[in-house]
Amino acid sequence: MAWNAGPACAGISGRLSWNPQASVQQAEPHEMHVVLGDRKSVPFTVSEYSRYFRRLLQRFRKAIGTLSTETYPTPCAKCSTCAWAERCEQQRIDDDSLHLVAGIRSGQVQKLEEAGVTTLKQLAKLKPTRKIPHLPEQSLTKLREQAAMQLLGRETGRLHHHLIEHPAGEPRGFAQLPPPDAGDVYFDMEGDPLYGDDGLEYLFGVWYRQRGHGRYVFKAFWAHDRAQEKHAFESFMDWLEARMEKHCHMRVYHYAAYEDTALKKLAARHATREAFLDRLLREKRLVDLYRVTRESIRASTSSYSIKDIETFYRGKRSNEVQTAGASIVYYERYLGTGDQALLQQIERYNEDDVVSTQQLHQWLLELRPRQ
């Protein structure tokens, strides 16, 4: 969100100020504008909000004046787009922080630290008989094994993983993998959370085997406004339904929950393709390979993002856009400049993701114990 309020309420003269030039102009501006992520400018009457703004400004000054200097770079949802992310990560590495343990939650870190376990290495070396107050034994075992695997990778300088066993008949881990089918599709979406009031799903990318010669190809459905988003969603769902008619056992593979959640949101937002989405869900056509991976292997990587897990089955990426956060930044730049080259880089990143998802699926099938 950007502010565009005119010269009467722009400027900082040695301190934060609502209207440093009003005394010169002898009047406050009549309107101020908020420029939204979709570049729409929404006007507000200054007189209706200026007093509220000054109140917020006072609270802000008070808050920054009483900030504690004892802070720690705890990971959060904004790390992927934060300019300080590398510095914070280096601090955690220097401290061998518990936050380095893949999948650990802040509440679990707090309980471990209160019990005197403050580093990844300490957690990895913890005796199996050790109890941590208010931390379930099963959760502690999982965290200790994860920390031990990461410590092994650190000390040997190599990647390591081992398979996780589950009781026979339990639908977890490898048991969630259906038989592969020639019609299987690998799916990844890109969305801009800064667009409008509720974000924009601007790219639907699929990687699939072309009928006839068996070669994999990439297909993209693009959208740059709300109407195009609806059209892209409908086009993708129609394409998928037509493919299912030809491949009755096919599945749609994705990594993590974003795609599943986004499809539900789009069907509700645009009131379209609800029946087909319901079919996908009822028939369990959407397969989350992140869940399969987390329940099937314990890896020495610092996270279970596809960018980390893919180091086991392919080389490191070289594209300029390498994370979802970076794709959002590039898309915002495109909205501001109209530079088509930015879209091409995003599309290459998306294609890389779906190709990697297909390679991950193949790797998991090779790891899966034979029945």
C-alpha positions as CSV (number, residue, x, y, z in Angstrom):
1,M,0.0,0.0,0.0
2,A,1.3,3.5,-0.9
3,W,0.2,6.9,0.3
4,N,-0.3,9.8,-2.1
5,A,-1.6,12.8,-0.2
6,G,-0.2,15.7,-2.0
7,P,2.4,18.2,-0.9
8,A,0.5,19.4,2.2
9,C,0.9,16.1,4.0
10,A,4.1,14.8,2.4
11,G,7.5,15.4,3.9
12,I,9.5,14.8,7.1
13,S,11.1,17.8,8.7
14,G,13.4,16.4,11.3
15,R,10.6,14.3,12.8
16,L,7.4,12.5,11.7
17,S,4.7,15.0,11.0
18,W,1.1,14.8,9.6
19,N,1.1,18.1,7.9
20,P,4.4,20.1,8.0
21,Q,3.4,22.5,5.2
22,A,-0.2,23.3,6.3
23,S,1.0,26.4,8.1
24,V,2.5,27.7,4.8
25,Q,-0.6,26.8,2.7
26,Q,-3.0,27.9,5.5
27,A,-5.1,24.8,4.8
28,E,-5.0,21.1,5.0
29,P,-5.5,19.1,1.7
30,H,-9.1,18.1,1.1
31,E,-8.3,14.5,0.2
32,M,-5.6,11.9,0.5
33,H,-5.3,8.7,-1.6
34,V,-4.3,5.1,-0.9
35,V,-2.9,3.4,-3.9
36,L,-3.7,-0.3,-3.7
37,G,-1.8,-3.3,-5.0
38,D,-3.9,-3.3,-8.2
39,R,-2.9,0.3,-8.8
40,K,-6.4,1.6,-8.0
41,S,-6.4,4.9,-6.1
42,V,-9.0,5.2,-3.3
43,P,-9.7,8.7,-2.0
44,F,-10.3,9.6,1.7
45,T,-11.3,12.9,3.2
46,V,-8.4,14.2,5.3
47,S,-10.6,15.9,7.9
48,E,-12.3,12.5,8.7
49,Y,-9.0,10.7,9.4
50,S,-6.4,13.3,10.4
51,R,-7.2,13.2,14.1
52,Y,-7.2,9.4,14.1
53,F,-3.9,9.4,12.3
54,R,-2.3,11.8,14.8
55,R,-3.5,9.4,17.6
56,L,-1.8,6.5,15.8
57,L,1.3,8.6,15.4
58,Q,1.4,9.3,19.1
59,R,1.1,5.6,19.9
60,F,3.8,4.8,17.3
61,R,6.2,7.3,18.8
62,K,5.5,5.9,22.3
63,A,6.0,2.3,21.1
64,I,9.4,3.0,19.4
65,G,10.5,5.0,22.4
66,T,10.0,2.1,24.8
67,L,11.3,-0.8,22.6
68,S,13.5,-3.3,24.4
69,T,16.9,-3.7,22.9
70,E,16.8,-7.4,23.9
71,T,15.4,-8.9,20.7
72,Y,16.1,-12.1,18.7
73,P,15.5,-12.8,15.0
74,T,12.8,-15.4,15.5
75,P,11.6,-16.7,12.0
76,C,8.2,-15.5,10.8
77,A,6.0,-15.6,7.8
78,K,7.6,-12.5,6.3
79,C,11.2,-13.8,6.3
80,S,11.0,-14.7,2.6
81,T,10.5,-11.0,1.6
82,C,12.5,-9.3,4.3
83,A,15.6,-7.3,3.5
84,W,17.2,-8.5,6.8
85,A,16.5,-12.2,6.3
86,E,20.2,-13.1,5.6
87,R,21.5,-11.2,8.6
88,C,18.9,-12.9,10.9
89,E,19.6,-16.3,9.5
90,Q,23.4,-15.8,10.0
91,Q,22.7,-14.9,13.7
92,R,20.7,-18.1,14.2
93,I,23.6,-20.1,12.5
94,D,26.2,-18.4,14.7
95,D,24.1,-19.2,17.8
96,D,23.2,-22.8,16.6
97,S,19.7,-21.7,17.4
98,L,16.9,-24.3,17.9
99,H,15.0,-22.3,15.2
100,L,17.4,-24.1,12.7
101,V,15.7,-27.4,13.4
102,A,13.4,-28.1,10.4
103,G,9.7,-27.9,11.3
104,I,10.2,-26.7,14.9
105,R,7.6,-24.3,16.2
106,S,8.2,-21.2,18.4
107,G,6.3,-22.7,21.3
108,Q,8.4,-25.9,21.2
109,V,11.6,-23.7,21.2
110,Q,10.4,-21.9,24.3
111,K,9.7,-25.2,26.1
112,L,13.1,-26.6,25.2
113,E,14.9,-23.4,26.2
114,E,13.1,-23.3,29.5
115,A,14.4,-26.8,30.1
116,G,18.0,-25.7,29.4
117,V,18.2,-27.1,25.8
118,T,19.2,-24.0,23.8
119,T,21.0,-25.3,20.7
120,L,20.5,-27.7,17.8
121,K,23.5,-29.7,18.9
122,Q,22.1,-30.0,22.5
123,L,18.8,-31.2,21.1
124,A,20.5,-33.7,18.8
125,K,22.5,-35.2,21.7
126,L,19.5,-35.3,24.1
127,K,19.1,-38.7,25.7
128,P,16.0,-40.6,24.5
129,T,14.9,-40.9,28.2
130,R,15.0,-37.1,28.7
131,K,11.6,-35.5,29.3
132,I,10.7,-31.9,28.5
133,P,7.8,-30.4,30.5
134,H,4.7,-29.8,28.5
135,L,6.3,-31.3,25.3
136,P,4.7,-34.6,24.2
137,E,7.2,-37.5,24.0
138,Q,6.3,-38.1,20.3
139,S,6.9,-34.5,19.4
140,L,10.2,-34.5,21.3
141,T,11.4,-37.7,19.6
142,K,10.6,-36.2,16.2
143,L,12.5,-33.0,16.9
144,R,15.5,-34.9,18.4
145,E,15.8,-37.1,15.4
146,Q,15.5,-34.2,13.0
147,A,18.2,-32.3,14.9
148,A,20.4,-35.4,14.9
149,M,20.0,-35.7,11.1
150,Q,20.9,-32.1,10.5
151,L,23.9,-32.3,12.8
152,L,25.1,-35.4,10.9
153,G,24.8,-33.5,7.7
154,R,26.7,-30.6,9.2
155,E,29.5,-32.7,10.5
156,T,30.0,-34.9,7.4
157,G,29.3,-32.2,4.8
158,R,27.0,-34.5,2.9
159,L,23.3,-35.0,2.5
160,H,21.6,-37.7,4.5
161,H,18.2,-39.1,4.9
162,H,16.5,-42.2,6.3
163,L,13.0,-43.6,5.8
164,I,10.3,-43.3,8.4
165,E,8.4,-46.5,9.3
166,H,4.7,-46.5,10.0
167,P,2.5,-49.3,11.2
168,A,1.1,-51.5,8.4
169,G,-2.2,-50.3,7.1
170,E,-1.8,-46.8,8.4
171,P,-2.4,-44.2,5.6
172,R,0.7,-42.2,6.2
173,G,3.9,-41.5,4.4
174,F,4.5,-43.6,1.2
175,A,1.1,-45.2,1.7
176,Q,-0.4,-41.9,0.4
177,L,1.1,-42.4,-3.0
178,P,-1.3,-43.8,-5.5
179,P,-0.1,-45.9,-8.5
180,P,1.5,-43.6,-11.1
181,D,-0.6,-42.9,-14.2
182,A,0.4,-41.6,-17.7
183,G,-2.1,-38.8,-17.2
184,D,-0.6,-37.4,-14.0
185,V,-0.3,-33.7,-13.7
186,Y,2.2,-31.6,-11.7
187,F,0.8,-28.3,-10.6
188,D,2.0,-25.1,-9.0
189,M,0.4,-21.6,-8.6
190,E,1.9,-18.1,-8.2
191,G,-0.1,-15.5,-6.3
192,D,0.3,-11.9,-5.3
193,P,-1.0,-11.2,-1.8
194,L,-0.5,-7.4,-2.3
195,Y,-3.1,-7.2,-5.1
196,G,-6.4,-5.5,-4.1
197,D,-8.2,-6.6,-1.0
198,D,-7.6,-10.4,-1.2
199,G,-4.7,-11.0,-3.5
200,L,-4.5,-12.3,-7.1
201,E,-3.8,-15.8,-8.3
202,Y,-1.9,-14.8,-11.4
203,L,-0.3,-18.0,-12.7
204,F,-1.4,-21.6,-12.9
205,G,1.4,-23.8,-14.2
206,V,1.2,-27.5,-15.1
207,W,3.7,-30.1,-16.3
208,Y,2.3,-33.1,-17.9
209,R,3.0,-35.9,-20.4
210,Q,1.8,-35.1,-23.9
211,R,-0.3,-37.8,-25.4
212,G,1.3,-39.7,-28.3
213,H,5.0,-39.3,-27.9
214,G,5.1,-39.3,-24.1
215,R,7.2,-36.1,-23.8
216,Y,6.6,-33.8,-20.8
217,V,5.5,-30.2,-21.7
218,F,4.7,-27.1,-19.7
219,K,1.4,-25.1,-19.9
220,A,0.7,-21.8,-18.2
221,F,-2.6,-20.0,-17.5
222,W,-2.0,-16.3,-16.8
223,A,-4.2,-13.6,-15.2
224,H,-3.5,-9.9,-14.5
225,D,-6.8,-8.7,-13.0
226,R,-9.9,-10.2,-11.3
227,A,-11.8,-11.0,-14.5
228,Q,-8.7,-12.7,-16.0
229,E,-8.2,-14.6,-12.8
230,K,-11.7,-16.1,-13.2
231,H,-11.1,-17.0,-16.8
232,A,-7.7,-18.6,-16.0
233,F,-9.2,-20.6,-13.2
234,E,-12.1,-21.8,-15.4
235,S,-9.7,-22.6,-18.2
236,F,-7.4,-24.6,-16.0
237,M,-10.3,-26.5,-14.4
238,D,-11.9,-27.3,-17.8
239,W,-8.5,-28.4,-19.1
240,L,-8.1,-30.7,-16.1
241,E,-11.6,-32.1,-16.4
242,A,-11.0,-32.9,-20.1
243,R,-7.8,-34.7,-19.2
244,M,-9.5,-36.7,-16.5
245,E,-12.0,-38.0,-19.1
246,K,-9.0,-39.4,-21.0
247,H,-7.0,-40.6,-18.0
248,C,-9.5,-41.8,-15.4
249,H,-6.8,-42.7,-12.8
250,M,-4.7,-39.5,-13.1
251,R,-3.8,-37.4,-10.0
252,V,-2.7,-33.8,-9.6
253,Y,0.5,-33.5,-7.6
254,H,1.5,-30.4,-5.9
255,Y,3.9,-29.4,-3.0
256,A,2.4,-28.0,0.2
257,A,-1.1,-26.7,0.9
258,Y,-1.1,-23.5,-1.2
259,E,-2.7,-24.9,-4.4
260,D,-5.4,-26.8,-2.5
261,T,-6.4,-23.7,-0.5
262,A,-6.2,-21.4,-3.5
263,L,-8.5,-23.6,-5.6
264,K,-11.1,-23.6,-2.9
265,K,-10.8,-19.8,-2.5
266,L,-11.2,-19.2,-6.2
267,A,-14.2,-21.5,-6.6
268,A,-15.9,-19.6,-3.7
269,R,-14.8,-16.1,-4.9
270,H,-16.0,-16.6,-8.5
271,A,-18.9,-19.0,-7.8
272,T,-17.7,-21.3,-10.6
273,R,-16.5,-24.9,-11.1
274,E,-17.5,-25.8,-7.5
275,A,-18.9,-29.2,-8.7
276,F,-15.7,-30.3,-10.4
277,L,-13.6,-29.1,-7.4
278,D,-15.8,-31.1,-5.1
279,R,-15.1,-34.1,-7.3
280,L,-11.4,-33.6,-7.1
281,L,-11.5,-33.5,-3.4
282,R,-13.9,-36.4,-2.9
283,E,-11.9,-38.6,-5.2
284,K,-8.6,-37.5,-3.6
285,R,-7.2,-36.4,-6.9
286,L,-5.0,-33.7,-5.3
287,V,-1.9,-35.3,-3.8
288,D,0.3,-33.1,-1.6
289,L,3.9,-34.4,-2.0
290,Y,5.0,-32.2,0.9
291,R,2.9,-34.2,3.3
292,V,4.2,-37.4,1.8
293,T,7.8,-36.3,2.1
294,R,7.5,-35.1,5.7
295,E,5.9,-38.4,6.7
296,S,8.2,-40.6,4.6
297,I,11.8,-39.4,5.2
298,R,13.9,-37.6,7.8
299,A,16.3,-35.4,5.9
300,S,19.4,-33.5,6.9
301,T,18.2,-30.3,5.2
302,S,17.4,-27.2,7.3
303,S,13.8,-27.2,5.9
304,Y,11.5,-29.3,3.9
305,S,10.8,-26.7,1.2
306,I,11.0,-28.1,-2.3
307,K,14.1,-26.0,-2.9
308,D,15.9,-27.8,-0.1
309,I,14.5,-31.3,-0.7
310,E,15.3,-31.2,-4.4
311,T,19.1,-31.2,-3.6
312,F,18.7,-34.9,-3.1
313,Y,17.6,-35.6,-6.7
314,R,18.7,-32.6,-8.8
315,G,21.3,-29.9,-8.9
316,K,21.0,-26.4,-7.5
317,R,18.8,-23.9,-9.4
318,S,20.4,-21.1,-11.5
319,N,17.4,-19.0,-12.4
320,E,17.3,-15.4,-11.1
321,V,13.8,-16.0,-9.5
322,Q,14.3,-18.9,-7.0
323,T,11.6,-18.3,-4.3
324,A,7.9,-17.6,-4.1
325,G,8.8,-14.3,-2.3
326,A,11.0,-13.3,-5.2
327,S,8.3,-14.1,-7.7
328,I,5.9,-11.7,-5.9
329,V,8.6,-9.0,-6.0
330,Y,9.1,-9.5,-9.8
331,Y,5.3,-9.5,-10.4
332,E,4.9,-6.3,-8.5
333,R,7.7,-4.8,-10.7
334,Y,5.8,-6.0,-13.8
335,L,2.6,-4.3,-12.6
336,G,4.6,-1.1,-12.3
337,T,6.6,-1.3,-15.5
338,G,4.8,-3.7,-17.8
339,D,8.1,-5.3,-18.6
340,Q,7.3,-8.7,-20.2
341,A,10.8,-10.0,-19.5
342,L,9.8,-10.1,-15.8
343,L,6.8,-12.4,-16.6
344,Q,9.1,-14.7,-18.6
345,Q,11.4,-15.1,-15.5
346,I,8.4,-15.8,-13.3
347,E,7.2,-18.4,-15.8
348,R,10.6,-20.1,-15.9
349,Y,10.6,-20.2,-12.1
350,N,7.1,-21.8,-12.1
351,E,8.1,-24.3,-14.7
352,D,11.2,-25.2,-12.7
353,D,8.9,-25.9,-9.7
354,V,6.5,-28.2,-11.5
355,V,9.4,-30.1,-13.2
356,S,11.0,-30.5,-9.7
357,T,7.7,-31.7,-8.4
358,Q,7.6,-34.4,-11.0
359,Q,11.2,-35.4,-10.3
360,L,10.4,-35.5,-6.6
361,H,7.5,-37.8,-7.3
362,Q,9.7,-40.2,-9.2
363,W,12.4,-40.1,-6.4
364,L,9.8,-40.9,-3.8
365,L,8.5,-43.8,-5.9
366,E,12.1,-45.2,-6.1
367,L,12.5,-44.8,-2.3
368,R,9.2,-46.4,-1.4
369,P,9.8,-49.9,0.1
370,R,8.5,-52.7,-2.0
371,Q,5.5,-54.5,-0.6
